Amino acid sequence: MRTAAACAVLCAAAFPAPPAAVPAPLDPPAVEVTVTDDVDHAEAGQQLDYRITVHNLGADEVPGARVEQELPATTVSATATDGTVEDEATGGRKAVWHADLPAYGITVFSAGAVLGARQSPDTSAAPGTRRAATTVCVYTARSAAPLACSGDLDDLPESRPEAEHGNGVGWAMGALACALFAPGVVRAVRRGRTRRSG
């Protein structure tokens, strides 16, 4: 009996233990996000009020979620209700919130951005300066990859000096006058030549 027990112990020591079960990777939470400022056109000096809606579609809470909004490139000042506004190294601004997203719940965030003037066409324009563009992404607490993103675009007016507009209108009027009166002038010159030759 002792021999059998000793053999069992030795056999157990000789063979490696079966590998521990590896936990299956967890699926990322299902989240939807939308952002809107309820306008389609914007201009310098205007404040855009953004409403960000995050919907947790899953049955589990998403604790410590991070919501980041890249504000338009021409933003000169910004606010984020219950969040923070950070200046980025590239010169842009970002609104950031940290919140727990309840299961099957909807969480709303709000931010405001005052737009500055769009860069002139003669200079190298920053991305998004022809439009007031914003992007919002939702992250889990430790994730670098977003769970979901959404954006909003507002057209900005063309900024051209009045003199340039005036010159353009003047050239257009001159071209129109030439087009209207040139045939008559040509006929008059031909008639004069015909009379002289006759």
Backbone bond lengths (Angstrom), bond angles and torsions (degrees), N, CA, C in turn:
res aa  C-N    CA-C-N  psi(-1)  N-CA   C-N-CA  omega(-1)  CA-C   N-CA-C  phi
1 M - - - 1.457 - - 1.512 109.95 -
2 R 1.346 114.59 -43.76 1.464 117.84 178.68 1.519 110.31 -64.07
3 T 1.329 116.56 -37.19 1.470 120.09 -179.82 1.519 110.23 -63.57
4 A 1.302 117.50 -42.24 1.465 121.13 179.76 1.517 110.80 -65.31
5 A 1.326 116.28 -39.91 1.469 119.78 179.45 1.513 110.42 -66.91
6 A 1.342 117.16 -41.99 1.466 120.68 179.06 1.512 110.94 -64.12
7 C 1.324 116.52 -38.90 1.468 120.83 179.07 1.525 110.38 -64.42
8 A 1.325 115.85 -39.03 1.466 119.54 179.43 1.518 111.35 -64.47
9 V 1.352 114.93 -40.68 1.474 119.13 179.04 1.511 110.15 -65.46
10 L 1.337 117.74 -44.61 1.467 121.50 -179.48 1.523 111.33 -64.59
11 C 1.323 117.27 -40.28 1.463 120.82 179.18 1.528 110.69 -64.62
12 A 1.326 114.68 -41.30 1.465 118.63 179.72 1.521 111.06 -64.17
13 A 1.330 116.61 -36.40 1.461 120.26 179.15 1.517 111.32 -72.80
14 A 1.335 117.50 -31.07 1.456 120.67 -176.06 1.519 112.17 -74.71
15 F 1.320 117.55 -34.51 1.470 120.97 -178.11 1.521 109.95 -94.94
16 P 1.341 117.45 135.69 1.473 119.64 179.51 1.515 111.23 -66.07
17 A 1.309 114.08 150.43 1.464 119.79 178.40 1.518 109.34 -69.46
18 P 1.302 118.21 148.31 1.466 120.25 177.49 1.528 109.96 -60.74
19 P 1.336 116.74 143.57 1.473 119.17 -177.96 1.516 111.31 -61.80
20 A 1.328 114.20 145.41 1.466 119.79 178.03 1.520 108.95 -67.05
21 A 1.284 116.45 146.37 1.461 120.89 179.79 1.527 109.61 -64.40
22 V 1.350 115.41 129.02 1.463 120.70 178.89 1.522 108.14 -87.25
23 P 1.328 117.46 125.40 1.467 118.35 -178.67 1.523 110.98 -64.78
24 A 1.300 115.83 139.65 1.463 120.51 178.72 1.524 109.23 -66.32
25 P 1.356 116.58 141.70 1.469 118.43 179.17 1.522 110.98 -62.77
26 L 1.321 115.21 140.72 1.456 120.10 -179.30 1.518 109.95 -79.94
27 D 1.309 116.12 138.65 1.458 120.27 174.97 1.529 108.68 -70.18
28 P 1.338 117.02 142.40 1.463 118.14 177.80 1.519 110.38 -65.46
29 P 1.320 117.13 150.92 1.471 119.88 178.98 1.525 111.01 -59.68
30 A 1.314 116.03 146.71 1.466 121.42 177.48 1.524 108.79 -89.78
31 V 1.335 115.14 115.48 1.467 120.52 -175.39 1.524 109.04 -134.98
32 E 1.312 116.18 142.19 1.472 122.28 172.22 1.529 108.38 -119.53
33 V 1.337 116.31 145.82 1.463 120.56 177.79 1.527 108.77 -138.66
34 T 1.326 115.80 140.96 1.463 122.06 173.95 1.524 108.57 -133.49
35 V 1.346 116.09 153.38 1.464 121.16 177.79 1.523 108.54 -141.04
36 T 1.316 116.36 137.56 1.454 120.93 177.55 1.528 109.69 -151.49
37 D 1.342 115.28 152.35 1.465 120.39 172.55 1.533 110.63 -118.84
38 D 1.339 116.03 6.00 1.471 122.98 175.97 1.523 113.80 63.76
39 V 1.336 118.55 20.21 1.464 121.33 173.19 1.529 108.24 -133.55
40 D 1.339 115.17 160.00 1.473 120.87 178.19 1.522 112.18 -113.77
41 H 1.323 117.10 -19.51 1.465 122.14 -178.73 1.524 108.79 -129.25
42 A 1.321 116.34 141.46 1.465 121.38 -179.46 1.516 109.14 -137.99
43 E 1.336 116.03 165.18 1.462 120.66 178.42 1.523 109.39 -149.20
44 A 1.328 115.25 165.94 1.459 121.05 -178.19 1.521 110.51 -57.94
45 G 1.347 115.72 137.83 1.450 121.72 -179.86 1.513 113.74 90.98
46 Q 1.322 117.53 -12.61 1.459 121.01 -178.59 1.524 110.62 -82.50
47 Q 1.334 116.08 142.84 1.467 120.58 173.04 1.515 109.11 -97.36
48 L 1.316 115.42 127.75 1.457 121.76 175.69 1.524 108.48 -100.35
49 D 1.316 116.70 126.78 1.467 122.15 -179.77 1.533 108.20 -104.44
50 Y 1.322 115.35 111.30 1.460 121.35 -175.54 1.522 111.39 -94.76
51 R 1.320 115.22 140.16 1.467 122.89 174.33 1.528 106.89 -118.67
52 I 1.328 115.76 119.47 1.456 122.15 -177.84 1.527 108.05 -111.72
53 T 1.327 116.47 125.32 1.464 121.53 -178.35 1.523 109.16 -117.23
54 V 1.326 116.03 121.64 1.467 122.11 179.25 1.519 108.21 -113.41
55 H 1.334 115.81 124.18 1.465 121.35 -178.18 1.524 108.82 -115.31
56 N 1.324 116.53 116.24 1.464 121.75 174.28 1.524 107.41 -84.32
57 L 1.329 116.36 111.44 1.461 121.24 -175.94 1.530 112.75 -85.56
58 G 1.336 116.61 -6.98 1.456 120.19 -173.63 1.517 113.98 -93.56
59 A 1.350 114.22 168.83 1.465 121.18 -179.10 1.522 112.42 -84.78
60 D 1.336 117.50 -2.99 1.463 121.29 179.83 1.522 110.61 -115.24
61 E 1.322 115.66 145.79 1.458 120.93 174.57 1.524 109.75 -66.10
62 V 1.330 116.35 146.85 1.467 121.69 172.88 1.528 106.64 -106.87
63 P 1.337 117.73 96.67 1.475 119.14 -176.10 1.528 111.07 -77.39
64 G 1.313 115.69 144.46 1.462 121.68 174.48 1.505 115.03 61.47
65 A 1.326 117.74 33.43 1.467 119.79 177.97 1.528 110.23 -65.33
66 R 1.312 115.43 149.71 1.469 121.82 179.35 1.526 108.74 -116.48
67 V 1.316 116.11 126.19 1.464 122.09 179.07 1.522 107.61 -113.70
68 E 1.331 116.67 123.19 1.470 121.23 -177.58 1.526 109.87 -122.62
69 Q 1.330 115.14 131.99 1.461 121.43 177.52 1.519 109.98 -118.71
70 E 1.333 116.23 117.78 1.466 120.93 172.58 1.525 107.14 -81.21
71 L 1.324 116.61 116.30 1.461 120.99 -175.76 1.527 110.47 -81.54
72 P 1.347 118.09 161.63 1.465 120.21 -178.42 1.529 112.92 -54.78
73 A 1.326 115.66 150.26 1.468 120.99 -174.68 1.521 113.16 -62.25
74 T 1.341 118.05 -27.20 1.466 120.44 -178.02 1.528 113.37 -92.79
75 T 1.329 118.06 10.17 1.468 121.59 -178.40 1.529 110.98 -61.94
76 V 1.338 116.28 128.28 1.470 120.39 177.65 1.528 111.83 -104.62
77 S 1.334 117.63 -22.79 1.458 121.19 173.83 1.522 108.07 -153.97
78 A 1.340 115.53 153.19 1.458 119.35 -175.39 1.516 110.94 -152.17
79 T 1.333 115.58 157.00 1.461 122.69 175.71 1.525 108.28 -135.62
80 A 1.342 115.66 153.94 1.462 121.44 176.32 1.527 107.59 -139.61
81 T 1.317 116.85 108.96 1.461 120.87 -178.64 1.529 110.16 -62.53
82 D 1.340 115.90 123.95 1.474 122.85 -178.64 1.523 112.90 61.46
83 G 1.325 116.22 20.40 1.463 120.62 177.33 1.517 110.05 -136.77
84 T 1.322 117.21 -165.47 1.465 121.79 179.46 1.527 109.40 -128.62
85 V 1.325 115.54 155.03 1.465 121.95 174.41 1.518 107.43 -112.89
86 E 1.321 116.16 126.15 1.464 121.64 -177.13 1.527 109.96 -115.19
87 D 1.341 115.65 139.41 1.465 120.94 172.81 1.517 108.46 -86.24
88 E 1.330 116.73 130.74 1.449 121.53 -178.45 1.526 110.82 -94.47
89 A 1.315 116.14 159.90 1.468 120.90 -178.62 1.522 111.50 -63.20
90 T 1.331 116.98 -27.19 1.461 120.88 -179.05 1.522 112.48 -79.34
91 G 1.338 117.40 -3.66 1.455 120.70 -179.78 1.519 113.27 99.20
92 G 1.322 117.19 -7.53 1.455 120.60 178.90 1.517 111.62 -83.89
93 R 1.329 114.68 179.82 1.468 120.94 178.12 1.522 109.10 -127.93
94 K 1.340 114.89 148.81 1.453 121.50 -177.70 1.519 109.38 -137.12
95 A 1.338 115.84 133.14 1.466 121.38 174.06 1.523 108.18 -97.29
96 V 1.341 116.35 136.80 1.472 121.09 -175.48 1.528 109.80 -132.28
97 W 1.337 115.71 135.51 1.455 122.67 174.47 1.532 109.45 -128.32
98 H 1.334 116.27 149.17 1.462 122.70 172.82 1.524 106.88 -123.27
99 A 1.335 116.36 127.37 1.466 119.03 -176.43 1.521 110.25 -157.67
100 D 1.328 115.00 155.33 1.467 121.25 171.25 1.523 107.53 -87.46
101 L 1.336 116.00 130.29 1.460 120.43 179.71 1.523 108.58 -99.25
102 P 1.331 118.63 110.40 1.473 120.59 -176.53 1.524 111.72 -66.56
103 A 1.318 115.57 152.25 1.465 121.04 178.35 1.525 110.30 -57.01
104 Y 1.321 115.02 131.54 1.467 122.56 -179.49 1.526 112.24 56.66
105 G 1.322 117.04 19.52 1.464 120.41 -174.78 1.513 113.18 -99.50
106 I 1.324 114.72 162.32 1.469 122.96 176.36 1.522 108.02 -118.01
107 T 1.328 116.67 127.69 1.460 122.42 179.37 1.522 108.03 -120.64
108 V 1.332 116.40 134.31 1.462 121.44 -176.32 1.523 109.42 -114.38
109 F 1.342 115.65 135.40 1.463 123.02 177.45 1.532 107.66 -123.13
110 S 1.331 116.56 154.50 1.466 119.40 179.28 1.522 110.64 -137.44
111 A 1.324 114.50 145.58 1.466 121.86 179.55 1.519 108.92 -144.77
112 G 1.323 116.02 157.00 1.456 121.62 176.41 1.509 110.13 -129.93
113 A 1.337 116.33 142.25 1.468 121.46 179.11 1.517 109.46 -136.21
114 V 1.342 116.73 127.05 1.465 121.86 174.85 1.520 107.42 -95.95
115 L 1.337 116.34 126.26 1.456 121.27 -175.20 1.518 111.69 -87.08
116 G 1.324 115.68 142.58 1.455 122.00 171.01 1.522 109.59 -96.87
117 A 1.326 116.23 -175.83 1.459 120.89 -178.40 1.514 110.51 -71.84
118 R 1.329 115.84 144.49 1.451 121.08 174.57 1.519 109.19 -71.82
119 Q 1.303 116.39 145.14 1.454 119.39 179.08 1.513 109.95 -63.72
120 S 1.357 115.93 149.47 1.455 119.87 -178.91 1.523 109.80 -68.38
121 P 1.346 117.44 153.68 1.455 120.14 -178.76 1.529 113.21 -62.44
122 D 1.353 117.34 -19.79 1.467 120.43 -178.61 1.518 112.46 -76.35
123 T 1.322 117.76 -16.30 1.465 120.71 -179.65 1.516 109.54 -104.48
124 S 1.317 115.56 163.17 1.461 119.08 178.37 1.524 108.15 -73.05
125 A 1.309 116.21 116.80 1.461 120.92 -174.78 1.511 111.02 -80.80
126 A 1.316 115.51 141.73 1.464 120.57 174.62 1.526 108.70 -71.42
127 P 1.346 117.14 154.97 1.462 119.33 179.52 1.522 111.61 -55.93
128 G 1.306 115.67 134.00 1.459 120.04 175.95 1.516 115.00 84.77
129 T 1.356 119.65 5.75 1.456 119.37 -176.28 1.521 112.36 -77.75
130 R 1.324 118.79 -15.30 1.460 119.86 173.95 1.529 110.17 -83.40
131 R 1.322 115.22 -15.83 1.462 121.45 175.66 1.516 108.70 -139.59
132 A 1.322 115.66 149.55 1.464 120.09 173.45 1.526 106.34 -84.35
133 A 1.327 115.71 97.85 1.464 120.85 -174.89 1.519 110.47 -106.78
134 T 1.325 115.85 138.42 1.457 120.86 175.24 1.519 108.96 -136.24
135 T 1.341 115.91 148.28 1.462 122.05 178.26 1.523 108.85 -132.04
136 V 1.323 116.59 137.04 1.462 122.28 178.15 1.525 108.24 -122.04
137 C 1.341 116.38 133.01 1.463 121.92 176.47 1.526 109.64 -130.03
138 V 1.331 115.39 149.04 1.466 122.62 179.00 1.521 108.26 -114.12
139 Y 1.341 116.20 132.85 1.461 122.60 -179.13 1.528 109.37 -125.95
140 T 1.345 115.72 153.81 1.461 118.41 167.75 1.519 107.48 -77.23
141 A 1.312 116.80 172.59 1.465 120.99 -173.00 1.517 112.67 -56.44
142 R 1.347 118.46 -40.01 1.459 120.90 -174.27 1.521 113.80 -111.02
143 S 1.313 118.16 2.57 1.462 120.53 -172.67 1.527 111.63 -88.38
144 A 1.345 114.49 140.24 1.459 119.52 173.02 1.519 110.45 -92.83
145 A 1.339 116.79 -19.82 1.461 120.84 178.68 1.523 109.24 -93.31
146 P 1.322 117.84 133.95 1.470 119.25 -177.23 1.517 112.40 -72.75
147 L 1.320 115.74 150.21 1.462 121.87 172.64 1.522 110.67 -77.07
148 A 1.327 116.03 -36.36 1.459 121.26 -178.37 1.524 108.74 -161.89
149 C 1.342 115.93 151.60 1.469 121.71 177.63 1.523 109.34 -138.89
150 S 1.324 115.31 156.95 1.456 121.43 176.19 1.522 108.07 -154.10
151 G 1.333 117.08 162.84 1.461 119.84 -178.25 1.511 112.79 -144.00
152 D 1.333 114.79 171.22 1.461 122.50 178.69 1.519 108.17 -145.86
153 L 1.352 117.08 137.59 1.470 122.66 -179.49 1.517 109.79 -125.36
154 D 1.334 116.35 136.09 1.464 122.56 172.99 1.515 108.20 -127.05
155 D 1.335 117.84 131.42 1.459 121.81 179.22 1.523 110.54 -70.17
156 L 1.332 115.76 141.03 1.458 122.43 174.77 1.526 108.79 -106.29
157 P 1.328 118.50 145.41 1.472 120.26 179.90 1.513 111.10 -69.79
158 E 1.342 115.15 152.23 1.469 120.10 173.74 1.516 107.86 -67.06
159 S 1.337 116.94 135.66 1.472 120.70 179.26 1.515 108.48 -109.94
160 R 1.342 115.89 96.36 1.465 121.47 177.93 1.511 109.41 -121.69
161 P 1.330 118.42 140.66 1.465 120.68 -179.99 1.517 111.22 -60.75
162 E 1.349 115.51 150.00 1.454 120.30 179.51 1.518 111.65 -60.34
163 A 1.351 116.12 -37.42 1.469 119.36 -178.98 1.511 110.30 -60.62
164 E 1.325 116.18 -39.06 1.456 119.86 -179.43 1.522 109.71 -65.37
165 H 1.362 115.23 -41.13 1.451 118.69 176.91 1.522 110.58 -63.11
166 G 1.333 116.23 -42.25 1.457 120.70 -179.22 1.513 111.10 -62.25
167 N 1.319 117.79 -45.69 1.456 121.01 179.11 1.515 110.73 -62.43
168 G 1.296 116.92 -39.92 1.457 120.44 179.50 1.507 111.08 -63.61
169 V 1.352 117.02 -42.39 1.456 120.53 178.78 1.524 109.96 -65.64
170 G 1.346 117.34 -41.06 1.461 121.28 179.67 1.523 111.86 -60.90
171 W 1.331 115.90 -45.72 1.470 119.80 178.25 1.518 110.81 -62.98
172 A 1.320 116.66 -39.94 1.465 119.76 -179.47 1.522 110.79 -64.74
173 M 1.353 117.02 -42.48 1.473 120.22 179.05 1.521 111.21 -65.01
174 G 1.331 115.59 -39.91 1.460 119.38 178.63 1.519 111.51 -63.44
175 A 1.317 116.29 -42.81 1.468 120.13 179.62 1.525 110.62 -63.91
176 L 1.342 116.55 -39.24 1.456 120.44 178.92 1.520 110.81 -65.03
177 A 1.333 117.00 -42.37 1.475 120.52 179.36 1.519 110.84 -62.37
178 C 1.334 115.78 -42.70 1.479 119.21 178.83 1.515 111.05 -62.32
179 A 1.320 116.05 -41.06 1.456 119.30 -178.64 1.525 111.54 -65.05
180 L 1.346 116.49 -34.31 1.457 120.14 -178.11 1.525 112.57 -78.70
181 F 1.338 117.03 -41.49 1.466 120.29 -171.52 1.524 114.24 -97.61
182 A 1.303 118.70 -16.12 1.462 120.56 -177.05 1.522 112.48 -59.79
183 P 1.337 121.25 -44.13 1.475 119.48 179.60 1.524 112.69 -60.10
184 G 1.349 117.27 -39.40 1.457 119.97 178.83 1.518 111.80 -65.05
185 V 1.328 117.19 -39.65 1.460 120.59 178.99 1.525 110.18 -64.46
186 V 1.311 117.43 -42.02 1.465 121.24 179.90 1.522 110.24 -62.57
187 R 1.342 118.28 -42.38 1.471 121.30 178.96 1.519 111.27 -63.09
188 A 1.335 116.08 -42.73 1.466 119.73 -179.34 1.530 110.36 -62.59
189 V 1.319 118.00 -41.32 1.460 121.19 179.42 1.524 110.20 -64.59
190 R 1.323 118.17 -40.69 1.462 121.44 179.76 1.526 111.32 -65.01
191 R 1.356 115.76 -40.58 1.485 118.73 179.43 1.522 110.57 -64.13
192 G 1.348 115.11 -40.39 1.459 118.08 179.59 1.522 111.32 -63.34
193 R 1.294 117.49 -39.74 1.465 121.08 179.05 1.531 111.07 -66.22
194 T 1.353 115.78 -39.07 1.470 120.45 -179.37 1.517 110.20 -63.84
195 R 1.334 117.21 -43.27 1.472 120.71 179.29 1.519 112.12 -63.47
196 R 1.344 115.01 -40.87 1.463 117.80 -179.04 1.532 111.28 -66.82
197 S 1.323 115.85 -38.59 1.465 118.38 -178.11 1.528 109.94 -73.67
198 G 1.366 117.78 -25.93 1.449 120.65 179.62 1.473 110.00 -82.95
